[in-house]
Amino acid sequence: MRTGKDYKFWFCTGSQDLYGDECLRKVAEHSKIIVEELNKSGVLPFEVVWKPTLITNEVIRKTFNEANADENCAGVITWMHTFSPAKSWILGLQEYRKPLCHLHTQFNEEIPYDTIDMDFMNENQSAHGDREYGHIVSRMGIERKVIVGHWADKKVQERLASWMRTAIGIMESSHIRVCRIADNMRNVAVTEGDKVEAQIKFGWEIDAYPVNEIAEYVDAVSEGDINALVEEYYDKYEILLEGRDPEEFKKHVAVQAGIEIGFEKFLEEKNYQALVTHFGDLGSLKQLPGLAIQRLMEKGYGFGAEGDWKTAAMVRLMKIMAANTPNAKGTSFFEDYTYNLVPGKEGILQAHMLEVCPTVADGPISIKVNPLSMGDREDPARLVYTCKEGHGVATSLVDLGNRFRLIINDVECKKTEKDMPKLPVATAFWTPEPSLATGAEAWILAGGAHHTAFSYDLTAEQMGDWAAAMGIEAVYIDKDTTIRNFKNELRWNAIAYK
C-alpha cells in the first residue's frame, strides 16, 4: 500500500536535572537501549527513532514542533524515566498536532531487592514521573494512547505495534480524497451525510464528477492495453463460461478491463484514493463497474456503492492501517444481505451486486459474466469466490445529524453449510458477536448502515482509538454486549457528544 511517506515514530524520554549529569547519562543510555531493542524485536511495523532526553520547557516545545514539521514522523512515544515536572510539557503539548502514545514502563523489569537504595529509587521512578505527566495530559484534555507494562514484554510491544497502525490511519485520514462518480442513490438516507463536516472532522475531501467525464478516460484506453489486461485476467483467474460463447464472454470481460484502466488513470491524475459509483447513473459506461472495482480495491483504493462516500473512505483508511500486516487476510467493502436464522447456525450472508475485494478471498477466484437487473446495461463481468474463515471487525460510520458515530462489531466469519451455485457474486458469512440476535439489535439501535468497511487484520481497539483521535463517538458490539447496557451507553453518549 503506497502512502508516499516513510513513516517513523519518535521516542521522547522525560527527565530533569535535579539528580545530576550522571543520572541523565543513564537515562539517555536506558532510552537508547529500549529503542534499539524495540527496533530489533521484529514486532513493530515501523521504526522508532530515539530523541535526546527532554528536560526543559524550551527543548520539549522545540521537539514537539519539529515532530509536527517532519512529514515522516507519524507520532511521538513519550516515557518519563524519572520525575519530569509536568508544567514543562504544557506549551509543547499545546502545539503538538500528531498522534501521542504514553508508554508507561520502566527500564528494569524487577525491583533489585538486594541492592536497591535511594540513588536507584531517584533514578528509576517511572511510577512517579509518568503519573505527573499523565495528570497534565488529562487536565489538558489531550487524546492519547496509554500502554502499561515492561517494554521488553511481547504483549506490550504488540500493543505498541497496534497503536502505530492506528496512528498511520490518523495521519493518512487527512490525505483521503473520495471521487464520487455520480451521486447518492435517490431516497437512501444512510449513505448520505455532511461532507463538509467530514472534512472538518477527518480531513476527507469528497468531490463529485459527472459520470461521462470519467467515461471519457475509459473510452480513451487503447485496444492493446485492454487486451494485455484481459490476458492477465485469463492467466490469473478461472474462467467460468457456464454455457456462454467464449468470444462473447471475453468481450464482456474486456469492458471491465477498459473500466479498470480508465478509472485508475483518472484517479491517479486527480489524486483520489477512494471512489463511489451508482448503478442508477452510469452515463455512457457499457457495464456497471464490477471486476474493475474489485481489482482497484485490491490495489488499495477505497470503495462504496450507491454513492456511499463514508464507507469508501473507511475502506481506504482501513486498508492503510492494515497495510503490510504479516499473513494479512484482507479488507473489503461489504453489504448485509440476508440472514440464516436456523438455531445454532445463525449468521448474515455478506456480498454485494459485484464489488467485494479479492484480498478477502479463500481459494480459487473465478470470472463470471451474468445479467444484472440494476443499471440497465449489458451483463457485467465480476470476480466470484467465497471468503476466509476467522475473526474480523465490521465498521459503519454514520452521520446522526449532530455528530458522527463509528459502530464497531466483532464478527466471526464462517463457511456456509452448502454451496450457492446460482449466486454469481463473492460472498462472506459471519455471525456478529455476541450473537446474531443481540448483535443485529444493537447495530440497528445504533443506527448502523447496511454497508460495512470490514477487515480481518484490524481490531476493535484500533478502530476505537482512531475514532477517539478524530473526536467522534464510538460504540462497540462484542462478546460483552447486552442490550440493556448498550441502550444506556447510547443515552449517555447522546449527552456526552451533544
VENGI-V516440 format. One record per pair of residues at least 6 apart in sequence whose C-alpha atoms are under 7 Angstrom apart, sorted by the first residue. I is the first residue (numbers start at 1). J is the second residue. If there is no record, write none. Layout:
I;J / I;J
//
This chain:
1;300 / 1;320 / 1;323 / 5;72 / 6;72 / 7;46 / 7;72 / 7;73 / 7;74 / 8;46 / 8;47 / 8;48 / 8;49 / 8;72 / 8;73 / 8;74 / 9;47 / 9;48 / 9;49 / 9;73 / 9;74 / 9;75 / 9;76 / 9;77 / 10;48 / 10;49 / 10;50 / 10;51 / 10;73 / 10;75 / 10;76 / 10;77 / 11;48 / 11;49 / 11;50 / 11;51 / 11;76 / 11;77 / 11;78 / 12;50 / 12;51 / 12;53 / 12;54 / 12;76 / 12;77 / 12;78 / 12;79 / 13;31 / 13;53 / 13;54 / 13;78 / 13;79 / 13;80 / 13;81 / 14;53 / 14;54 / 14;55 / 14;79 / 14;80 / 14;81 / 14;84 / 15;53 / 15;54 / 15;55 / 15;80 / 15;81 / 15;82 / 15;83 / 15;84 / 16;55 / 16;83 / 16;84 / 17;55 / 23;123 / 27;81 / 28;52 / 28;53 / 30;107 / 32;50 / 35;48 / 35;49 / 35;50 / 39;47 / 39;48 / 43;157 / 43;158 / 43;161 / 44;157 / 44;161 / 45;161 / 54;60 / 56;88 / 57;88 / 57;89 / 60;89 / 60;92 / 61;91 / 61;92 / 64;92 / 64;96 / 65;95 / 65;96 / 67;73 / 68;96 / 68;97 / 68;98 / 74;98 / 74;99 / 74;167 / 74;168 / 74;171 / 75;98 / 75;99 / 75;100 / 75;167 / 76;99 / 76;100 / 76;101 / 77;100 / 77;101 / 77;102 / 77;103 / 78;101 / 78;102 / 78;103 / 79;102 / 79;103 / 79;104 / 79;130 / 80;126 / 80;129 / 80;130 / 81;106 / 81;124 / 81;125 / 81;126 / 81;129 / 82;122 / 82;123 / 82;124 / 82;125 / 82;126 / 82;129 / 83;125 / 83;128 / 83;129 / 84;129 / 85;132 / 86;132 / 86;133 / 86;136 / 99;144 / 99;167 / 100;144 / 100;145 / 101;144 / 101;145 / 101;146 / 102;144 / 102;145 / 102;146 / 102;147 / 103;146 / 103;147 / 103;148 / 104;130 / 104;146 / 104;147 / 104;148 / 104;149 / 105;126 / 105;148 / 105;149 / 105;150 / 105;151 / 106;126 / 106;150 / 109;150 / 143;469 / 149;156 / 150;156 / 151;157 / 162;462 / 163;462 / 165;321 / 165;322 / 166;321 / 166;462 / 166;465 / 166;466 / 168;321 / 169;317 / 169;320 / 169;321 / 170;466 / 173;202 / 173;203 / 173;204 / 173;317 / 174;202 / 174;203 / 174;204 / 175;203 / 175;204 / 176;204 / 176;205 / 176;273 / 176;313 / 177;204 / 177;205 / 177;206 / 177;272 / 177;273 / 177;274 / 178;205 / 178;206 / 178;207 / 178;272 / 178;273 / 178;274 / 178;275 / 178;309 / 178;313 / 179;206 / 179;207 / 179;208 / 179;272 / 179;274 / 179;275 / 179;276 / 180;206 / 180;207 / 180;208 / 180;209 / 180;275 / 180;276 / 180;277 / 180;307 / 181;208 / 181;209 / 181;210 / 181;211 / 181;276 / 181;277 / 182;208 / 182;209 / 182;210 / 182;211 / 182;277 / 182;278 / 182;281 / 183;278 / 183;307 / 184;191 / 184;192 / 184;278 / 184;306 / 184;307 / 184;308 / 185;278 / 185;306 / 185;307 / 190;398 / 190;449 / 191;307 / 191;308 / 192;308 / 193;399 / 195;206 / 198;204 / 199;205 / 201;470 / 202;470 / 211;282 / 211;283 / 212;283 / 212;284 / 214;263 / 214;266 / 215;284 / 215;285 / 217;262 / 217;263 / 217;266 / 218;258 / 218;259 / 218;262 / 218;263 / 221;258 / 221;261 / 221;262 / 226;254 / 226;257 / 226;258 / 229;257 / 230;253 / 230;254 / 230;257 / 237;365 / 237;366 / 237;367 / 238;365 / 238;366 / 238;367 / 239;366 / 239;367 / 239;368 / 240;366 / 240;367 / 240;368 / 241;249 / 241;368 / 249;369 / 252;380 / 252;381 / 253;381 / 256;289 / 256;291 / 256;292 / 256;381 / 257;292 / 259;289 / 259;292 / 260;292 / 260;293 / 267;273 / 273;301 / 273;302 / 273;316 / 274;301 / 274;302 / 274;303 / 274;312 / 274;313 / 274;316 / 275;302 / 275;303 / 275;304 / 275;312 / 276;303 / 276;304 / 276;305 / 276;306 / 276;307 / 276;308 / 276;309 / 276;312 / 277;305 / 277;306 / 277;307 / 278;305 / 278;306 / 278;307 / 279;288 / 279;306 / 279;374 / 279;375 / 280;375 / 282;288 / 286;377 / 286;378 / 287;377 / 287;378 / 287;379 / 287;380 / 288;375 / 288;380 / 290;354 / 290;355 / 290;380 / 290;381 / 290;382 / 291;381 / 291;382 / 291;383 / 293;355 / 294;355 / 294;356 / 294;357 / 294;358 / 297;303 / 297;357 / 298;357 / 298;358 / 298;359 / 300;316 / 300;319 / 301;316 / 302;312 / 302;313 / 302;315 / 302;316 / 303;311 / 303;312 / 303;315 / 303;333 / 304;311 / 304;312 / 304;333 / 310;397 / 311;397 / 311;452 / 311;453 / 314;453 / 315;332 / 315;333 / 315;453 / 319;331 / 322;457 / 322;458 / 328;457 / 329;359 / 329;360 / 329;456 / 329;457 / 330;359 / 330;360 / 330;455 / 330;456 / 330;457 / 331;359 / 331;360 / 331;454 / 331;455 / 331;456 / 332;356 / 332;357 / 332;360 / 332;453 / 332;454 / 332;455 / 333;356 / 333;357 / 333;452 / 333;453 / 333;454 / 334;350 / 334;351 / 334;352 / 334;356 / 334;451 / 334;452 / 334;453 / 334;454 / 335;350 / 335;351 / 335;352 / 335;450 / 335;451 / 335;452 / 336;348 / 336;349 / 336;350 / 336;351 / 336;450 / 336;451 / 337;349 / 337;350 / 337;351 / 338;348 / 338;349 / 339;347 / 339;348 / 339;349 / 340;346 / 340;347 / 340;348 / 341;347 / 346;431 / 346;436 / 347;429 / 347;430 / 347;431 / 347;436 / 348;429 / 348;430 / 348;431 / 349;427 / 349;428 / 349;429 / 349;430 / 350;427 / 350;428 / 350;429 / 351;425 / 351;426 / 351;427 / 351;428 / 353;425 / 354;382 / 354;425 / 356;426 / 360;387 / 360;388 / 361;385 / 361;386 / 361;387 / 361;388 / 362;386 / 362;387 / 362;388 / 364;385 / 365;383 / 365;384 / 365;385 / 366;383 / 366;384 / 366;385 / 367;381 / 367;382 / 367;383 / 367;384 / 368;381 / 368;382 / 368;383 / 368;384 / 368;424 / 369;379 / 369;380 / 369;381 / 369;382 / 370;379 / 370;380 / 370;381 / 371;379 / 371;380 / 372;379 / 383;426 / 384;424 / 384;425 / 384;426 / 385;426 / 385;427 / 386;426 / 386;427 / 386;428 / 387;427 / 387;428 / 389;413 / 389;414 / 389;415 / 390;412 / 390;413 / 390;414 / 391;411 / 391;412 / 391;413 / 391;456 / 392;410 / 392;411 / 392;412 / 392;455 / 392;456 / 392;457 / 393;408 / 393;409 / 393;410 / 393;411 / 393;454 / 393;455 / 393;456 / 393;458 / 393;459 / 393;460 / 394;408 / 394;409 / 394;410 / 394;411 / 394;452 / 394;453 / 394;454 / 394;455 / 395;406 / 395;407 / 395;408 / 395;409 / 395;452 / 395;453 / 395;454 / 396;406 / 396;407 / 396;408 / 396;448 / 396;449 / 396;452 / 396;453 / 397;404 / 397;405 / 397;406 / 397;407 / 398;404 / 398;405 / 398;406 / 398;448 / 399;405 / 404;472 / 404;473 / 405;472 / 405;473 / 405;474 / 406;467 / 406;473 / 406;474 / 406;475 / 407;448 / 407;474 / 407;475 / 407;476 / 408;460 / 408;475 / 408;476 / 408;477 / 409;432 / 409;433 / 409;476 / 409;477 / 409;478 / 410;432 / 410;433 / 410;460 / 410;477 / 410;478 / 411;430 / 411;431 / 411;432 / 411;433 / 412;430 / 412;431 / 412;432 / 413;429 / 413;430 / 413;431 / 414;429 / 414;430 / 415;429 / 416;429 / 432;439 / 433;439 / 433;477 / 433;478 / 433;479 / 434;478 / 434;479 / 434;480 / 434;481 / 438;483 / 439;477 / 442;483 / 464;474 / 467;473 / 467;474
//
